[in-house]
Amino acid sequence: MVYLHYHIIYTIMRISINEIKEVHKMNKFLSDLLPGEKGVVKKVNGNSMIKRRIVDMGVVAGAIVEVQKFAPLGDPMEIKVKGFNLSLRKNEAELIELETA
């Protein structure tokens, strides 16, 4: 009886841990990342002009981006994408949907 009780608790805990791991793989926006964190661009949202400018700078689906640093007041932020550094405002970074690893 005691063994069965521990087995049930272990199974519930294992399921909970797997659910937590899946939550951490959820989609985020570039503005949510901290310096040193990386993500893979999933989608660039926004109106045509802003989206076009961001895509022209190399932030396209599948590109790996890493947050380098923030300005002293938090805006703009510097990211590394395709081997070069790029500064984006927070409102622009909110348009970039990422899949974190």
C-alpha positions in Angstrom: 0.0 0.0 0.0 2.8 2.4 0.9 4.7 1.5 -2.3 1.6 2.3 -4.4 1.2 5.7 -2.6 4.8 6.6 -3.4 4.5 5.4 -7.0 1.4 7.6 -7.5 3.2 10.7 -6.1 6.3 10.0 -8.2 4.2 9.7 -11.4 2.4 13.0 -10.6 5.7 14.7 -9.9 7.2 13.4 -13.2 4.2 14.6 -15.2 4.5 18.0 -13.5 8.2 18.4 -14.3 7.5 17.5 -17.9 4.8 20.2 -18.1 7.1 22.7 -16.5 9.8 21.9 -19.2 7.2 22.4 -21.9 6.1 25.8 -20.4 9.7 27.0 -20.6 9.8 26.2 -24.3 6.8 28.5 -24.9 7.0 31.4 -27.3 8.3 34.7 -26.0 9.0 38.0 -27.5 12.4 39.5 -28.0 11.6 42.2 -25.4 11.1 39.5 -22.7 14.7 38.2 -23.0 17.5 39.3 -20.7 21.2 39.9 -21.7 22.9 36.7 -22.6 19.6 34.8 -23.5 19.1 33.5 -27.0 16.1 32.6 -29.1 15.1 31.6 -32.6 12.9 34.0 -34.5 9.5 32.5 -35.2 7.6 35.4 -36.6 7.9 39.2 -37.1 4.6 41.0 -36.5 3.7 44.6 -37.1 2.6 46.8 -39.9 4.2 46.6 -43.3 6.8 49.5 -42.9 8.2 48.4 -39.5 8.1 44.7 -40.3 9.9 45.4 -43.6 12.6 47.4 -41.9 13.2 44.7 -39.3 13.3 41.9 -41.9 15.7 43.9 -44.1 18.1 44.1 -41.1 18.3 40.3 -41.0 15.7 39.4 -38.3 13.9 36.7 -40.3 12.2 33.5 -39.3 14.8 30.9 -38.2 17.5 33.4 -37.3 19.2 33.0 -33.9 19.2 36.2 -31.9 21.0 36.9 -28.6 20.4 39.9 -26.4 23.7 41.7 -25.8 22.8 44.6 -23.5 20.3 47.3 -22.7 20.8 51.0 -22.6 21.0 52.6 -19.1 17.3 53.5 -19.1 16.3 50.1 -20.8 15.6 51.4 -24.3 17.0 50.7 -26.8 18.4 47.1 -26.6 21.3 45.7 -28.5 21.0 42.2 -30.0 23.3 40.0 -32.0 21.8 38.5 -35.2 23.7 36.8 -38.0 27.1 37.9 -36.7 26.4 41.6 -36.3 25.0 43.9 -33.6 21.7 45.6 -34.0 19.9 48.2 -31.8 16.2 48.0 -31.5 13.7 49.9 -29.5 11.6 48.0 -27.0 8.4 48.6 -29.0 10.1 47.1 -32.1 11.4 44.1 -30.0 7.9 43.4 -28.9 6.9 42.6 -32.5 9.5 39.8 -32.8 8.1 36.4 -31.6 10.8 33.9 -30.5 11.0 30.3 -29.7 13.4 29.8 -26.8 15.6 26.8 -26.5 
